[in-house]
């Protein structure tokens, strides 16, 4: 299998993942321009447009999780030296949609109620009701992701080695985003987006578990049961045990 074919397949998979939830949104909702007409309640257009922004943010976030945890493996499969520039560029795009989603939601609430709702959106009261509790998980995930993104930018100079550990909180942010999306999303509660989000959430969780296992194995020198413990004597001149 040529590298060109692998790159085309990877690009096609990314395109399908990005387009699928947006296509489901358009199928269920129709043209977003329809909601710009005056016959709908105030803020409805903002409520509608926050949904594709959230879909794109989540899929891009999943791609970032893959690149962050298995970027070296993916690069080798695609015949590339590194995917770090792509990871950084996609990070900025992901950040844009991560911010756009709650900003549109806050703007819609502001227009609907006639009162500024930005504070309520970014600092919701989880004890108020189920809806606000799920919004709270979304707000927490956004805060966690912002911390991880800032660690990868300014943190390289301010935190030195520690920035990698702070940047790793993005995995927790992804899991919180998965819970938030599956709990109150519109398209995420119906097929096929429901299965897509579960698949992305589970694979992201599996990558996180594998990353944690690798870190623990490296930190504590754990050797998998299927592999023999290294024997320094075996690599001595002549090989084998030093006992004769």
C-alpha positions, -999 to +999 in steps of 0.1 A: +000+000+000+016+033-011+020+063+011+000+083-014-030+060-009-026+061+028-026+098+029-056+100+007-074+075+029-065+095+060-077+127+044-109+110+033-116+096+068-110+131+083-134+146+058-161+120+065-158+126+102-161+163+098-189+163+073-211+135+088-225+154+119-229+186+099-248+167+072-270+152+099-276+187+113-286+200+078-309+170+072-327+175+105-327+213+106-328+224+069-310+255+057-297+277+086-307+308+065-343+298+071-339+308+108-328+343+100-364+353+092-383+373+117-410+346+124-388+327+148-381+336+185-352+360+191-319+342+192-330+311+173-305+316+145-276+317+171-290+286+188-291+268+154-256+278+143-240+268+176-247+232+168-225+227+137-198+248+155-200+222+183-198+193+159-167+206+142-151+214+175-156+179+188-144+161+157-113+183+154-107+177+191-107+140+185-083+143+156-060+163+179-062+136+205-051+111+179-022+133+167-012+141+203-012+105+214-001+086+183+013+113+161+046+095+155+028+063+145+005+081+121+034+100+106+053+068+099+022+052+083+018+082+060+055+084+052+059+118+068+087+130+090+065+147+116+029+159+121+037+185+147+030+215+123-004+200+114-011+194+151-004+230+159-024+244+130-054+222+138-050+233+174-058+269+164-087+259+143-101+237+171-098+266+195-118+288+172-147+264+171-144+256+208-150+293+216-175+299+188-199+272+201-205+287+236-203+322+224-232+316+199-251+298+227-246+328+251-256+352+223-288+332+217-297+333+254-290+370+255-313+377+226-340+353+239-341+367+275-332+403+268-305+400+295-267+394+291-262+356+295-224+353+290-217+350+327-244+324+331-231+304+301-195+303+311-202+299+348-235+280+350-250+268+383-250+230+381-276+227+409-302+247+390-315+219+367-303+191+344-298+215+315-276+239+334-257+209+349-248+196+314-239+232+303-216+232+334-197+201+321-193+219+288-179+250+305-155+229+326-143+210+296-137+244+278-117+257+308-096+225+309-090+226+271-080+263+273-054+254+300-040+226+279-038+248+248-021+277+267+004+252+281+013+242+246+019+278+235+031+301+262+039+272+285+069+262+265+087+293+278+070+296+312+068+260+323+097+244+305+093+207+310+061+209+330+041+222+300+037+187+286+020+175+317-004+205+317-010+201+280-021+165+287-052+177+305-067+180+270-074+143+273-097+150+303-112+179+284-120+156+255-138+131+278-158+159+294-167+172+260-179+137+250-202+136+281-215+171+274-222+164+238-239+130+243-260+144+272-277+175+256-267+175+219-295+175+194-280+154+166-259+133+191-290+116+205-302+102+171-286+079+146-261+079+130-244+107+149-251+090+182-230+060+171-203+083+157-199+103+189-198+071+210-171+057+187-150+088+189-155+090+226-145+054+232-115+055+210-104+087+226-107+071+260-088+041+248-060+063+235-059+080+269-057+047+288-029+035+265-010+068+270-014+065+308-002+029+308+028+038+287+037+067+311+033+044+341+054+017+325+081+042+317+080+058+351+080+026+372+099+003+348+069-021+343+076-048+318+046-064+300+040-101+312+044-113+276+080-100+274+109-114+294+127-092+318+159-079+303+189-098+315+221-077+313+242-109+314+227-121+282+243-091+264+277-097+279+305-109+256+299-146+250+262-143+258+243-164+283+247-165+321+280-157+336+277-188+358+295-218+343 
